[in-house]
Amino acid sequence: MTTIIDQLDAEEIARVTEGKTIPDFSPGDVLKVNVKIKEGERERVQAYEGVCIARSGGGINQAFTVRKMSFGEGVERVFPLYSPSIESIVLVRKGKVRRAKLYYLRDRRGKSARISERTTGRK
C-alpha cells in the first residue's frame, strides 16, 4: 500500500531525473559527478571525481559522499542524489569492498588507500 508521501516522492524523483540517467553505484566505486555551479550571471559545469565512501537516506532524501584527494589534502563532499544541481553522474570504475561505509579511508594514505577493481565473474 503506497501512501500519499511515497506517491509525491516518486513524482518528484521522476521530475528531477527527467532526461538524466543515474547509474547503479555503491560505496567503493569511483564516480565523476558533474555539478552545475552558478557564478554571478553565468552557469558552468564542474566535474568532481572521487571514491564514493557512503550512501545514506532513502527515497527522495538519498545522499552519497564522494572523497577525493586535492593537492595532498582529502576533500569530502555530500551530494543529494536527486538534486537539480547535479547534471550527471558517471561511473568510472567499480570497487571491490566488503562494507557499506568506507570511513576508514580517511586515515589511509598511498597504497593502503587503494581499492581494487571489481570484475565480472566470466570473461
LINURJO-V462944 format. One record per pair of residues at least 24 apart in sequence whose C-alpha atoms are under 10 Angstrom apart, sorted by the first residue. I is the first residue (numbers start at 1). J is the second residue. Records with the same first field share a line. If there is no record, write none. Layout:
BEGIN
I->J ; J
END
This chain:
BEGIN
6->59 ; 60
8->60
9->59 ; 60 ; 61
10->59 ; 60
11->60
12->60 ; 82
13->59 ; 60 ; 61 ; 81 ; 82 ; 83
14->82
15->82 ; 84
16->60 ; 81 ; 82 ; 83 ; 84 ; 85 ; 86
17->81 ; 82 ; 83 ; 84 ; 86 ; 87 ; 88
19->87 ; 88
20->86 ; 87 ; 88 ; 89
21->87 ; 88 ; 89 ; 90
22->81 ; 82 ; 88 ; 89 ; 90 ; 91
23->88 ; 89 ; 90 ; 91
24->91
25->52 ; 55 ; 64 ; 89 ; 90 ; 91 ; 93 ; 94 ; 95
26->51 ; 52 ; 53 ; 54 ; 55 ; 64 ; 91 ; 94 ; 95 ; 96 ; 97 ; 100 ; 101
27->51 ; 52 ; 53 ; 54 ; 55 ; 64 ; 65 ; 66 ; 94 ; 95 ; 96 ; 97 ; 98 ; 99 ; 100 ; 101 ; 102
28->52 ; 53 ; 54 ; 66 ; 93 ; 94 ; 95 ; 96 ; 97 ; 98 ; 99 ; 100 ; 101 ; 102 ; 114 ; 115 ; 116 ; 117 ; 118
29->53 ; 66 ; 91 ; 92 ; 93 ; 94 ; 95 ; 96 ; 97 ; 115 ; 116 ; 117 ; 118
30->66 ; 67 ; 68 ; 90 ; 91 ; 92 ; 93 ; 94 ; 95 ; 115 ; 117
31->66 ; 67 ; 89 ; 90 ; 91 ; 92 ; 93 ; 94
32->66 ; 88 ; 89 ; 90 ; 91 ; 92 ; 93
33->66 ; 79 ; 86 ; 87 ; 88 ; 89 ; 90 ; 91
34->85 ; 86 ; 87 ; 88 ; 89 ; 90
35->79 ; 83 ; 84 ; 85 ; 86 ; 87 ; 88 ; 89
36->84 ; 85 ; 86 ; 87 ; 88
37->85 ; 86
38->85
45->85 ; 86 ; 87 ; 88
46->86 ; 87
47->86 ; 87 ; 88 ; 89 ; 90
48->77 ; 89
49->89 ; 90 ; 91 ; 92
50->75 ; 76 ; 77 ; 92
51->76 ; 92 ; 93 ; 94 ; 95 ; 102 ; 105 ; 114 ; 115
52->76 ; 77 ; 78 ; 95 ; 101 ; 102
53->78 ; 99 ; 100 ; 101 ; 102 ; 103 ; 104 ; 105 ; 106
54->78 ; 99 ; 100 ; 101 ; 102 ; 103
55->79 ; 80 ; 81 ; 100 ; 101
56->80 ; 81 ; 100 ; 101
57->81
65->101 ; 102
67->102 ; 103 ; 105 ; 106
69->109
72->109
74->105 ; 106 ; 107 ; 109
75->106
76->106
93->117 ; 118 ; 119
94->118 ; 119
95->119
END
